[in-house]
């Protein structure tokens, strides 16, 4: 069975329930390999969010890895895009009104730059999770 290779662009929403639920639903339809692309920023806690997201995906049996990219999310995708490595791009943003990425039309910009389907999902910031 073919394994779908998904490039997920996320930052503040990387460990959100909405993104996790979307990836779980995709994995339920067939084998899935996920690369989380997180644009570098100065926001504290981004490494913690990425690690939490990876742990959650691995616990669900989803193959996942993460990488840092350019601070500009469109540039981050363009710099690493390889159609032999990924089949599709998923962009996870905060809701309209709070999302800087939607103000710069990021999903459409990525769609024009790569020759692959681009899916946009709206996510909320994940609540702070306590570490046991």
Buried (B, 14 or more C-beta within 10 A) or exposed (E): EEEBBBBBBBBBBBBBEBBBEBBBEBBEEEEBBBBBBBBEEEEEEBEEBBBBBBEBBEEEEBBBEBEBBBEBBBBBBBEBBEEEEBBBBBBBBBEEEEBEBBEEEBBBBBBEBBEBEBBBBBBBEBEEEEEE
